[in-house]
Amino acid sequence: MAGTVPKLAAPRPAAAGPLPSQSLRSARSPFIAMASAKEGNGAVTKRTTLHDLYEQQGQSPWYDNLCRPVTDLLPYIANGVRGVTSNPTIFQKAISSSNAYDGQFKELISAGKDAESAYWELVIKDIQDACKLFEPIYDETDGADGYVSVEVSPRLANDTQGTVEAAKWLHKVVNRPNVYIKIPATAECVPSIKEVIANGISVNVTLIFSVARYEAVIDAYLDGLEASGLSDLSRVTSVASFFVSRVDSLIDKMLEKIGTPEALALRGKAAVAQAKIANQLYLKKFSGPRWEALVKKGAKKQRLLWASTSVKNPAYLDTLYVDPLIGPDTVSTMPDQALDAFIDHGTVARTIDANVSEAEGIYSALEKLGIDWEEVGKQLEHEGVSSFKGSFDSLLTSLEEKGNALKTAANL
């Protein structure tokens, strides 16, 4: 039922035929040809639940994926997608599994670039091209939407000043008004967020797994706005990417280890409960005298963005991390699985502030069972940073090998 904290449920039956966004990914799809040929004001759009999500509930649906050709995003935009997120794992998959990058990579290696420099040039081109596609949305909403996110090197996750310098550099070289520089919400990078915001650079804060860390992220955003010295704050914006499904993946294992009926009954409920509490914190922090003083200078709220929205446990509803977290001034970034499910059978209704007391009860019940929310957050943060570093290092190794092979071939 819309608005309730979700419970364990049987998986949805498979839809007959491909889901709408699955059909978009087919190169032979007539819709792709139609949307690509009639982009702009003459675009033929297919109305979907994504349009309803934004127009009726004020939540922006974003797509959590990016690869070449970037023009493949056009049908997604026509279907209601309003922004794109990327990360090192997404680029690792895109670059390593496609020959679309080979031509540019060969040119870069021939010009004397090393593997890491070449990586960033490949990424920056994709980000710039995607920003161009979403620029009309950015313009139509006066900078409220239409963003494309690119992450600083995951090797800098524990380097405060290195992250600041990397963010400045990325912002400068991408040189697009609708780019978000992604910075992880590690303890070392929270001060980086403040400094980058103070420099007038818009930020997507990623890898947030706990309410305590989320509050530190909000404070960094507010501190940065206040320290900027800008008289017009309207172009400095931010989203806070609060991760969802991974929370259940970890806590469910803890609950199964506890093994009591009470513990087992709480499986699949932790992530959404914590997210609803995070939204209550958002409402509290972006109100009152301090915030109103910033609003007078044009400041915009740091929107909550729900990340990690695909279901990891097949026993759960495939819209578990989208349907219960719908509300105004929020973003939901969805990979293919979640996007397919929501377009096909998602429910568009305001749910984010429904049954908050029940969510608080679940949160407290988990604490009483010995679940330490801050420790959960730290573990998931460590795993997230390690995963992104692994993807980044793996891709650089393969690029180095490919670059060496090209150099050897050129010398033959």
N, C-alpha and C positions, 0 to 999 in steps of 0.2 A: 504494500500500500504506500502511495506517495507520502513522503514526510515522516515515515517511521524509520527508526534505526534498523538497518537490514539484518535479516536472520539467515542462517544456513538455508539454502534452497537447492532444489534439483537444477541441473543445468538446463538452459533453454534448449528446446528442440532446434535443430538446424533449419534455417529458412529455406524455402524452396527456391533453388536457383541462386545466383550470386547476389550478395548484398550490394546496395547501391555503390558504396565506395570500393567494393571489390571490382565491380564492373569498370570503374574509372581507371583501374590500374591495368586493364587490358589494352595493349597497344592498338588493337583492332576495334576498340569500342567506338561506336558512332558518336557517342556523347563527347568523347575526347576531341574528335575532329570538329564537332560542332562548337564546343566551347573554345577551342583554340582558334578557330577561324573567325569567331564572332566576339572576341574579347573586347573590353571597353564598354562604352555606352550601349552598343548593340548586342551585348552578350545575351545569349539565350540561357536563362538560368532555370535549374530544376529546383523547385521549392522543396526543402527538406526540413527535418526537425532542427537542424543547425540554425536555419533562419529564424525559426520560432524561438529557439533558445535565446538568441540575442534580442530579437524584437519584443518578445513577450516577457522575458525574465531578466534581461540585461546582463546575461553571462556570455562572454566571448569564447566561442569554440576555436581552439588552435590545433594545428597538426604537429605531432611530435615525430617529425621525420624530414629529411632533406637529402636529395641526391640529384645527379644529373640524368637526363636533361631537366633543368629547373622548371621549364615550361610545363612539365607534368603536373605542376601545382595549379595550373589554370582551372581545370575542372573541379578541383577541391575548393578553390575560391568561389567558383560559380555555385557550388553546393553549400556555401555558407561559412567556410573556414575563413578566419579573420586574422591569422597570424601563424608563425612557424617557430618551433623550438628545435634546437640541435644540441648535440653533445659529442664528446670524443668517441663514444661507442657508435653513434649513428654515422659519423664520418669514417670510422674504421670500416664499417660494413659497406658503406657507399663506395669508398675508394678501392677497397680490396676486392670487391665482387663485381666491378664494372670496368669495361675498357674505355668508358667515356672520358676518363681523366688522362689516358695514356698520351694523347697528343700534346697537351699542355705540359705534362710532366716531362716528356722527352725534351721539349723546348727549354724548360727550366734547368734540367741537368746539363744540356748542351751549353747553356749560358753560364755554367759554373756554380749553380746553386747546390747547396747540400740538401740532404733529405728533409730536415726539419724546415728549412726555409721554403723548400718546394711545397711541403705540406701546407704551410700557412697561405701560400699563394693560391693553391687549389681551393682551400676553404674560403678564403676571402672572395674569390670570384663567385662561388656559389652564394655566399651571403649577400654580396652586392646585387647579383641577378635576382635573388628572391626579394630583396628589399624593393627593387624596382617594381616587381609584380604587386607587392602589397602597398606601395606608395599611395595609390588612389584611396584605399581605406584609411590610411594615416591622414591624408588630407581632408577627406570627408568628415572625419571625427575630430578634427583639430588636434591631432596628436594623441588621441586617447586609445587608439587601436591600430592594427596593421603592422605589428612589430615582427622582426626576425631576430632570433637570439643566437649569439656565438660565444662560446666559452673560452676563457683564458686557459693556458696550459694546465692540465691537472697536476703537473709536477710542482706547481706553485701553491698547492692547497694549504701548505703550512708556512708560507712566505708572505708576510704582510706587505712589505714594500715592493717585493717582486711582482705581486698581484696588482698593486697600484700602477706600476710602470707598464705592465702588460696590458692592463685595461686602457690606459691612455693611448698606448701604441695601436691597439686594435681599433679603438674608436677613431683614431686619426686616419688609419689606412683604409678602413671600410668606408668612412666618409659618407655616411647616409643618415638622414635624420631619424629614420625609423629602425635603427639597429639597437638591440639590447646587448650589452656586454654581460655575460654570465659570470658571476663570482660565487664560489661555494661559501656556505654559511659555517665554515669552520671557525673555531675560536680565534685563530690567527687572522682570518680574513674578514671578520666583523669590523675591525678598524679600517680595513681596506675599503669596505663598502662606504663608510662615512666619508673617507677622503675622495673617493671616486665621484660620489654624488656631489660633494662640495666643489669639485672641478666641473660641474655641469654636465656630467656624463650619465646617461640613463642606464639602469642596471636591472638585470634579472638575477635575483639572489636564489641560488639553487641548493639542493641537498639539505632542505630543512626537514627534520624528522621529529622535533619536539616543540611543545608550546614554549618552554623556557628559552630555547634558542630563537624561536620565532620572535619573541618579545625583544631580544637583543638586536635582531635584524631590523625591526620597526624603529627602535631607538637610533640605530645607526643611520637609517634613512632620514629621520627627523633631525638628528644632529648634523647630518651632511647638508640638508637644506638650510638650516640656520647658519652654518659656517660658510655657505657659498658666497655670501655678500651680494648675490644677484637681486636686483629689484623686481625682476620678472622670473618667477620659478615655473612658469607653465610648460616649458619644454624639457624640464628635468623630471622624468617619470621613472617608475619602478614597479616590478612585480616581485612577490615573494613566493617562490615555488615550494609548496608544502607537499611532501611526498606521502602517498596514501597506501597503495597495495603492499609495499614492502614492509610496512608496519604490521599488517596482519600476518604476513609470511613468517616474521620472526616471533611475534607474540603467540600465534597459534601453536608453534612448536613448544613454547614455554608452557602453554596451557595443557597441551597433550602430555608433557612431562609431569605436570602436577597431577593430572589424571582424574580429579574428582568430578562428579556430575556438575557441580557449580562452575568449575573451571572449563570443562568441555562445552558448556552451554554458552560461554562467552566467545567461542571461536568465530571469527569473521565479523566481529563487532568493534574491535579496538580502533581500527584506522578511521572509520567514519565518525566514531564518537570523539576522538581527539581532534579531527578536522572541524567538527561543529564547535568545539570549545575554542579552537584557534580563531574561528570566525567571530566568536563573542569578544575575544581579545582585540581583534581588528576593529570592531565597532567601538570599543572603549577607547582605544589609543587614538583613533582618528576622529576625536570629538573633544570638546572642551577648549579652554582659553589658548593653550599652546598651539593646538592645531588651527584654531580660527585665526590666529595671528599669521600663520603661514598661508592660509587660504587667501588672505587679503593681498598677498604677493603673487597669487596665481597658482599656488601649490596644488598638486593632484595627489589623491590618496595612492598609497602603494597597494595595488590590488593583490588579493590572494589569488594564487594560481595553483590549481590542483594538478599535481604531477604524479607519474606512476599510476595511471588510471586503468591500465589493463589488468584483468583478473589473472592471478597466478594459480589459484586453486580452481580446477574445473567443476568442483561441486557448488561453487557460488554463482549467483546470477552474473551474467557477463556485462551488465550495466551497474554493478554494485558500487563502483567508485565514481560514477557520473550522476546517476539519478538522484541520490540522496544529498548531493552537494551543489545544488542549483540555487543561485541567488544573485542579486544585483551587484554590479561592480566587481565581479569575479571572473576568472578565466579558467577554463578546463582544457588542458592540452592532452590530446588523445593520439596514441599510436594507432596503427591500422586496426587492430583487434577491437579496441574500445570504440573507435570511430564507426566501424562497420556495425557494431552492435547497437550503438545509440541511434544511428540513422535508421536502422531497420525497426527497432522496437523500443527506443528510449521514451521516457515519459517527461514531457516538458511541464514542470510545475515548480513553484518555489518551495524548496525543501530544506535549505541550509539552516534556517532558524526554527524549524519544526522539531518538537520533542527534544529541546535542549536539555531539559531536566533529566530525561532518560539517558541522554549521552553523558551527562555529568555523573549519573549513577553508575553507568558502565565503567567510566574512567576510574571512579573511586573503588568499585568492586575489584577491578584489576589490581589497583594498588594494595588492597587488603589481602589479595592472594600472593603478594610479594613481587609484583611486576613494578620495577623501577623505571618510570618513564624516561628520566634523563639518561639512564644507562642504556636503555633501548635506543634512544636517539644517538648516543655516542657510538654504539656498535654499528648501527645502520649507516651513520655518517662515514665511519672508517671503511665499511664495506663498499659504499658508494664511491668514495675517493679512490680506493684501491682498484675498483672495477674500471673506472675511467682512466687511471694511470696505466693499467694493464692494456686497455684498448689502444691508448696513445702510443705506448712503447712498442706494442706488437706491430702497429701500422708503420711506425718509423723504421723498425727493423726490416720489414718487407720492402719499404721504399728505398732504403739503403741498398738492399740486395738488388733491386730492380735497377737502381741508378748505377751501381757498379757494373752490372751486366751491360747496360747501354754504353758506358764508357769503354768497356773492354771491346765491345763490338765496333765502336767508332775507331778504335786504334788498330783494328785488324786490317 
